[in-house]
Amino acid sequence: MPIYEFKCPGCGKRLEMLSSMGEKGNGLVCPACGHAGLARVFSTFATGGRSEGGKSSGGCAGCGGKGCATCH
């Protein structure tokens, strides 16, 4: 079962849930406020990168830009 990220339209809380494949969130209830019908959102992920010399680059891994604003 995959982990999907949802957002509650009632309180705005974002949460991750183990859900069946393709779950849209219509039948799910927010544990914080009880609102029925969550919206599935795209999840982000973190990557780690190293610059020359073995130190962390501090920016987006592998994009070659000066900062994350240039990647998005």
Summary of the structure (lengths in Angstrom):
residues: 72
radius of gyration: 17.3
end to end distance: 29.7
largest distance: 51.0
contacts: 148
relative contact order: 0.19
helix: 4%
strand: 24%
